[in-house]
Amino acid sequence: MVLAFLFIVVVGVLAWLTGDRSPLAKGPESLDSASE
C-alpha cells in the first residue's frame, strides 16, 4: 500500500521535474488535472 503510494509520488515528481508528458506521466497526469 505505502510502497505503491510512494511509487506514484516518485513518478509524479519525476514527470514534474522533467516537464515531459511521457507515457510514464499518464498516471500522475490524471491526478494533476483532478487537483487543478
Buried (B, 14 or more C-beta within 10 A) or exposed (E): EEEEEEEEEEBBEBBEEEEEEEEBBEEBBEEEEEEE
